[in-house]
């Protein structure tokens, strides 16, 4: 297929460690996995995982977690996306095992020699430490799971659903995404064979240091859009985040585009400036 032998582990080392190609997709400080990335994955399980490590004294598995996080901390590329966090995902179950160990130990310590007197069991109405811990985990994780799954950064999904419905009615002829590359789903969500274009961010070790289209757009949206429009075949729809739409509104109006829909996206910023909503502009007459 490639015309030559391909060894994935070697390519991974070459791309991420030797050429730092992954840096094109976002970088953070060396301690990011410890202080943010992996900590967010564990969330409220952190104290239980730490307690489980201390109580079990299983330093081999604990050392494995630290070793994996340490190795991937060497890489410059780190971001709150599955592409980055999947590297450390294999040690998440180990951390949760430690959490389970600490929860189990709460039940053991809650009894005297493994038994409770029947009278105290009947009279004592207070929840056990284990029950409190379980309720705490449920109270913190269920709302967060619902929010992150159904609310946070949903605009890029909603806009593709909208474009797909509009395409069924033949109202979409072509789409340009003036936003960081890979910000939205693509043909897998549109389900129509229509011309679409997103800003290129192909990594290239030979051209490292030369901004790609996505970087140039984020650095100066107005100048990039003016230059970009010289070579486009005018699209029927343009999609962009509100943070850039504020700067490009006059340009878009001058090109006979008008806002047709705006979708909520996020309450707070993650890696970039706050992208509160996703805006759709359509050519006049569409």
N, C-alpha and C positions, 0 to 999 in steps of 0.2 A: 504493500500500500504506500509506504513512504519511499521505496526504492533503496532502503538501507536498513540495517539492523537497528532496532530501537530498544534501549534498556531504560525502562521508566524510572527506576531508582537513581540511575546516573543522570538522566535528564532533570530529575527533580533537584538533585544536588547542584547541578550545573546552573540551572535557572534561578534557584532561590539563594544558594550560598555563594556561588562564584560570580555570577553576573548580576545578582540582586534584581532580577527582572520583576519579582513580586512587588518591589517598592513602588512600581507604577500605580498600584491599586490602593495605596494608603499605608502610611507608616506611623508608628508610635514609639515611645520610649521603651527601653529594654525591659522595664518592670511591668509593662502593660498587662501581660497575661496574669501576673500575680495580683496586681492591685485593681484591675478592671475586668479583663476578659473572662478568666476562669472564675473570678469571684462572682460575676453576674450570673454565670451558669449555675453555680451552687446556691446563690442567693441566701435564703434563710437557713439552708442546710449547713452553712459554714461552721457555726459553733458546735453542731453535732458531729460534723466530720472531724474537727480538731479534737473534740473530746474523745471520739472513737479511736483516733490515732494514739492519744496519750494513754487511754485505758487498755487498749489491746497490745500496745508496745510492739506492734508489727512494723518495724522500721524499714523492712525491705520494700513493702508496698508503698509506704509513705515516701521512701526515697525514690521509688519509681515515679511517683507523681511529680516530685520536685525536679527530678532529672528531665522528664519530658517537657515540663514548663520551662526549665532552664535552657534546654536545647533550642526550642522554638523561640525563646526570647532573644536568641542571637540574631534571628531574622529581623530585618527592618519592617517587613510587611506584617501589619497587624490591623485588623478592623473588625467591627461588629457585624460580620456577615458569616454565613455558614461556611463560605469558602475558607475563611481564616480559622474560625473556631473549630472546624471539623478536625484540624490537626491535633488538637488536645482533647477531642471528644472521647477517645478510647480510655482516658484515665478518669472520666466522670463516673462510670459505674464503680470504680474502686473507691472513690470518695464517698459515694452513696452507701457502699458497704460499711465503711467506717461509721457513717451516720446511723445505719441500722444497728450496728454493734453498740453504740452509745445509748440508743433508745431501748435496746434489750436490757442493758445494764441498769437502766432506771427502774425497770420492773423488778429486777433481782434485789436492788437496794431498797425498794419500797416495801419488801416483806422481811420478816424476822425469821432467819433460818429457812426461808422458802415457804413459810406458813404464816397465816394470820389467825388470830383468835376470832372465833365466830362472832362473839359479841361486838368486837371492835369493827368487824367487817359490816355488820348490820347497822351499827350506830354511826359509823363514819360516812357522812354524805359527801365529803369533799372529794373532788377528782384527784386521782393520783398524779404524780409528776409525769408519768408516761402519757397519760391522757391529756394533760396540759400541753405537753410537747407536741403531740399529734395535732391537737386543735390549733396550736400556734402555726405549725407547718401548713395546715389546710387554709387557715385564715390569710396567710401571706402568699401562698403559691397559687391558689385558685383564682383570686382576683387579678393577680399579675399575669397568669396564663391567659385569662379571658381578654385582658386589655391588650397584651402584646399580640394576641392572635386575631382579634376582631377589630381593634381600634388603631393601634399604633402603626403608622406608615402604610395605611390601607389605600391611600390615594392613587398609587401607581397601579394597583389592582383594579380599582374602580374605573379609572380612566380607560383601561383596556376593555373592560366590559362595555363601557359606553361606546367606544369606537367600534366594537364588534357589532353591537345592535344597530349603530348608524350604518355600518357597512352592509348589513342585511337589506337595508332600505336604499342602498346605492347612493348614500350621502357622503361617503368617504372614497376619495379617488387616490390619495397618497398622503403619507404622514411623515413629518420630520420631527424628531425629538431633540429639542434644544435644551439638553440637560446632561449631567454626567453620564458617561456610557454605562449601559446595562442597568439603568435606573428602573426600567419597567420590564414586565414580561414582553414577549415579542409575538411571533406568529402562533405560538402555542396557545395564546389567549385571544388573538384576533380571529383565527379560523377563516381567513380570507387571503387569497393570493393577490395582495395589493402592494404597490411599491412603498416601502418604508425605509427610513434612513435614520440612524443614530450616530452621534459623534464618535469618531474612531479613537480608541485608546490602546491600540495594539502595542504591547511592550516590545522593545528592540534594544538589545544590549549594545548594538553598534551605534545607535543613535541616542544613547543615554544622555540625559541633560537637555535634549531638544523637546520642548513641550509638544504634546500631541493635540489633536483637535479639542478633546474634552478639557484639557488643561488651559488651552488658549481661550476657550469660551469662558471658563470660570474666572480667568484673570481679567478679561475685558469683554463682557457679553456684547456690548453695543458695537465695538469695532469689528469683532469677529462676525457678528450677524450681518453687518453691512457688506463685508468682504465675501461672506458665505453666500449671500443672496445673489451675487453677480453670476454664480455658476449653477444655481439651482433651477430646475424646471418647477415653477411655482406650485407648491403642494396645496392640497385642499384643507389640510389641518396641520397645526403646529402645537406641540405639547411642550410645556415647560413648567418649572417650579415658580412659585410666586416670588421667591427671592430674586430671581433673574427677570421675571415678568415686569416687575416694577421699573427696571432699567430699560426694558425693551418695548414698553407699551407704545411709546410714540413711534418707534420704528415700525412696529407691527401695524399700527393704524395707517401709517404712510404707505404700507404695502397692501392696503385694502383688506386687512384681516380684522376681525372683531371677535371679542370674547363670547364664547357660547356656553361654556360650562366651567365650573370650579369645584374641585373635590377636596375635602379635608384630607390631610396627610399625617400631620404629627403635631403634638403639643410641645415637644422639646427637641432640641437638636441632638444628633448623635456624633457623627464624624465631621460633618460640615456645618455651615450656618443653618439656622432654623429654616426648614422647608415645610412651612405650615400647610400649604395646599398645592395641588397640581391644577394648572390652568390649561384650558383648551381654547385655541383660536382657530377660527374657520375663515376661509376666504369669502368675501362678500358674494352673496348669491347662492351659497351652499345651503 
